[in-house]
């Protein structure tokens, strides 16, 4: 069952006996549900996703949060993921001195993705990719790959000991850091060269109708109406991961070759526009959290004993999810016989003293 925020609030008010909203308002319950949903996903780490940091010459077309906010209010206004505050790397020091607010975002010598086709013809345009921002819903970074090869995680202090100039090196990334360059910014070491090869996009709007990729799996991709060579829109590709959930139509295909993919745990999508992403059997736990918070707050309807009861049931749900994840990890593909049945050392068991001696192991 797919449950929306509105249906969940109705369920909570019904259980609390307040469908008339005499004690709790709908907006108050919605706030509790959002908080409980985020808390459950953050602590249980139940939602897996893959994000892509495009290995393409950087593009930026906004500088301040206010500019970004105002542009987001205009339908059809295209925005880049990152801001830009200077167009060449030597200008970075100007920001440090405070002349431009001390920002480090850049360099970006282009303001539109369509300008990337000219990057190779102009030497002054920076093409290296230092890294990229991850969505604010990111809970934990699990794995980073470049060209389908795993990168090793480093702390910024360790990276500085290995190479004091690591921020300015370019080449094929070997490491990454996630602790220095601002919240949710992942840095590559060395910097990528912006040389991933993407399909040419015809137009700026609409759904994907054709790709130049010659992979066999693309030829047999299922489309709406027909499986091969038919009509309709692309629904899925066997070689791609459905980021942000399994629904919707693909709008951009990210190649694996010379590109950066980041595997993460994340929070659920905004409940105002999307349903809960939890399995059906776990939808009750954000409900228990919301009821616990509603019964705990000062005022009419307060019942601390019942609030503690629902809080315990919420904690039980987190424990169930964590236990389920741990069990799935032990039995994942790659282990021929499932979960290990013995913790003994090696195939002969733990070493023991000769039989005349007392066994003290």
Secondary structure, 3 states (H helix, E strand, C coil): CCCCHHHHHHHHHHHHCCCCCCCCCHHHHHHHHHHHHHHHHHHHCCCEEEEEECCECCECCCCCHHHHHHHHCCCCCCCCCCCCCCCCHHHHHHHHCCCCCCCCCCCCCECCHHHHHHHHHCCCCCCCEEEEECCCCEEEEEEEEECCEECEECCHHHHHHHCCCHHHCECCCCEEECCCCCCCEEEEEEEECCECCCCCCCCCCCCCCCCCCCCHHHHCCCECCCCCCCCCCECCCCCCCCCCCCCCCCCCCCCCCCCEEEEEEECCCCCCCCCCCCCHHHHHHHHHHHHHHHHHCCCCCCCHHHHHHHHHHHHHHHHHHHHHHHHHHHCCCCCCCCCCCCCCCCCCCCCCCCCCCCCCC
